[in-house]
Amino acid sequence: MRSYAVGYLKNVEMGRDIETYLEAIDGTLALFGGRFVIHGGKKHMLEGQVETDLIVIEFPDLQSAQAWYDSAAYQAIIDYRLNNSDGQVFLIEGVDVTHKATDILAA
């Protein structure tokens, strides 16, 4: 089941550390089958307010996503982000193509 690393980031201090992080992160994803699906971008608000940037990275499965996050390559650069932004990051499993909204009622 496809899984995702999701980040809600704000107060990103653009500078050399964030540039270093951005220059290195793509190289940490390949081994785990990760790819950016959403990386910030212009919002077209329909309801409410959002004060964070949304980042979504897709992986083949939850194990791959966790292995990427725990990898030495990613851990070597994570402090560049942690020390220069605020936010939340989590892993979440996706749903298959047959998923219907009412499927959660049976869970």
ABEGO torsion letter per residue (X at the ends): XBBBBBBBBBGBBBEAAAAAAAAAAAAAAAAAGBBBABBEEBBBBABEBBABBBBBBBBABAAAAAAAAABAAAAAAAAAAAAABBEBBBBBBBBBAABBAAAAAAX
